[in-house]
């Protein structure tokens, strides 16, 4: 009996007990107000009742306008390629600079609307407090190994903050070749392993199996989904 497989690895990222790395970057903006000192009241004799007038504080209005750049299709593909190569400079469970538990959906929209599309949020089937957003980007053909034409990433958002990410391993160069040994070498032994086998309902269809590697402290669930082809009989 010979079994051949073509494995796909789905990575689910969420808020863990101890994330591997903090990818957020704090931006501090200081506004200096040009305030004039208040006038010093005139010297008043003790027999007089002081008549203090309140000093006038000038109004300060800070206005920030965010103008998003417009990129050509080639520039968008280049941005996606760079994110594919370095994952936005961060480690899982951060993906492309999105940190579960920290990044807001507004931050995601500001960044990814430049290089792709973001859907409107729709209710989650499993969490009544959550909304699901879909981020769609167009990868360069040379890294689109499954010839999908587009990559779709799902974000779980609660109270405007990203709490979970579901992304295919093919969206990262590190895991684009989903060999189990590579994943185990990088993250070590998982706390739990879940295996499920589904026999073919239709005799002409091959059996289906799934294996999940669960890392609750890191906030990572690696889900391997596969269909096997059997040759030579049992």
Secondary structure, DSSP 4 states (H G I P E B T S, - for coil): -EEEE--EEEEEEE--SS-S--------------PPPPPPPPP--TTSPP---PPPPPP-------------HHHHHHHHHHHHHHGGG--TT-BTTB-TTT-BHHHHHHHHTTTEEEPPPEE-SS-TTEEEEEEEE---GGG-TT--SSEEEEEEEETTEEEEEEEEGGGSGGGSS--HHHHHHHH-S-SEEEEEEE--SSTTSPPEEEEEEEETTTTEEEEEEEEEEEES--
